[in-house]
Amino acid sequence: MPGYYIERVWDGEARRSKNDLYRIQPGAFVQFILKLEATMSGRGQEVYRDSGRLNRLNLSDIPYDGSQTVSMISNQIPGGSRRSAAVVLASILHGGSAHAVKHINASLGKMGLSNTTLRNVRGLDDIDQFTCLRDIVRYFAFQLKNGSQETQDCVRSMLCEDLNLGGSHRVWLALKGQGRHESLVAHYGFEKEKHKEVFARVRSGQTSGLVDVNLLDMQGFISSSGGNLIGFATGSDFGGVTYHPDRLRRNSVAVIAEGVGYGVDRSQRLEFQRSASLTIGIGSDPVSPAIPHLQVKNVTQTLRRVARVARDRFSGKVFCVTGSAGKSTTSSLIAKVLEGVPDAGRTHMTFNNGNLLLGTLETMMTVPADAKNIVAEIAAGRVKECSEICRPDVAVVTNVSNAHRKAYKSLEDIAREKAGVFSGLKTGGAAVICRDSDCYELFHDEARKFTSKIISYGTHQDSDWRMLHYDSHNGALRISAAGAEIDINFPAVGEHIAVNAVGAMAAASHLYQDWKLAISGLAGWSLLDGRGRAHDITLSDKRTIRIIDESFNAAPGAVIAVLKTLNERPAVGRRIVVLGDMLELGDASTDCHMEVLSFLNGSNIDMAYFVGDEYRKALQLQGLEKPHICHEAANGVLSDLLAYVRQGDEVTVKGAHATEVHSIVREIRNLSVPNIHLGS
């Protein structure tokens, strides 16, 4: 769940449905919210006793003027839940009149609570608190549109200034617009100052970028799916598709794993109730009566259909990036270039490393309504299909190496798979290809089948966009493009990344003539977590070391490039590497690992830690002159490493994700005390 976001709570007229939670009477809502509190309190059999007591509650006994509302409600659920913000707000809205609010405020005062700063949301975890606040917000929104005039006046009086609700989780509410265009804006988060900043913008009408609305809303998702909806979908905003219980999020469509092969098990029913707005699956039975269910014949086919609809609605520019290594970095650099181009607008990118088919579908389905560009990262597997769904204006291939060799017979076969990115190019689109690649001619020939516009980049002398010089000490970058030489101030991060930056500029130049105006902004670009970001760590005994986090993955070419950068860059202390096995290399695995060992033998690197069997096999065939230690698993490295490092040492961590060397980075960072910067 994000720390902050703005939610558009209401959009358009209400849909009429007897099962819609927000159509029922205020008193019934009080009963519902108490049931919700009881269910989420996790008190086992006691929940059923509480629910039974609630079912016997005679709502007609609750006075309209609110004089006894708080005490009568509190008596139904003992303990901390009676002081929930959800209970209190439902009670406030029960009467809707100023007289009722006066009585309720008096009752709250006796309980030590205030109707503008409600605390003591006890016995609830983060998602529970957030869900309570979200339901309150949506109930406010319903009353603004459908309540009696007296109720609407009451709600508006409460919202005439920002309304601040919640405990450790908070929500600030504000009204936006008037008449038919009136809506409620809710900002969820934790820090008071952030709320003030956001609502200063809301009040001044500067809401661009605050209300994140996707091109595809929930009704659009449902209608595009062609499925059979069981129940009623009340929300308007669509927050994407969720396949894992840890990633259930607001307004999401959760895939039920039953019969699908991926998704969330229906036993996670409580998690669904807290977060998902809709479930989708092959099974006909909803997970919960409270959550609408979309029944389809094939989930993946349905998501393909929805993604294509979303792409049809998008009128901006699309970049697709593939390659054996450097995909995420190049995608990030394209976005950075576009950020500095006048009128280029907002860029939507692949998130959560979703570069396979399902991730590509997710990228397309969740395009924000105000986005002008999409940068989609595509990994090997179904590159051609993903490209044809994205229909890019620019298709970029960074390089090709023996990554994923296990699934392909040769390097050329891997290159043909990557070249599938050209198949979806729109008319007039461009293929942008790294000229340094061993398979450049193959890529060039494949691209020719789909476009006449081919742009090459790299260090090769025949590159259209050529990197003439790069100083990894100070970041000075010189390129040759369009008949001119250009000097650029780029971070000192390594030659292979500087080449990626040249490719990003080449890609942007095809669609935006003002790309040169973005050059100065490249100096402010920073490496991504797991892909080269540096962390200065001060340990408890005051030793300060630098961790270079390259732990997301490891293709053979990328490992050599990282080691080359480490070897050339000045270091305060010793150079240390932690290398996890490179996986999915098939018959080429031993040769690829021996190539890394050969480089290490001729390098300035002082110490190496290896994780996994593949490096162990290579070491048996080819010795390593450098000091080194082999470990079967990542969890055995940390104690050895901490005993070895000394002040000023630099530790680079890189390996296939499955080797879990990323856990070493995480654990070392968790040991950090307020740190000291080691310099560039």
Beta strands, then each sheet from edge to edge (+ up, - down):
strand 1: 5-8
strand 2: 163-166
strand 3: 170-176
strand 4: 183-189
strand 5: 228-230
strand 6: 241-242
strand 7: 253-255
strand 8: 278-281
strand 9: 293-295
strand 10: 317-322
strand 11: 346-349
strand 12: 371-377
strand 13: 394-397
strand 14: 430-434
strand 15: 453-458
strand 16: 465-470
strand 17: 476-481
strand 18: 484-489
strand 19: 533-538
strand 20: 544-550
strand 21: 575-580
strand 22: 607-611
strand 23: 628-631
strand 24: 650-654
sheet 1: 1+ 4- 3+ 2-
sheet 2: 5+ 9- 8- 7- 6-
sheet 3: 11+ 12+ 10+ 13+ 14+ 15+ 16+ 17- 18+
sheet 4: 19+ 20- 24- 21- 22- 23-
end
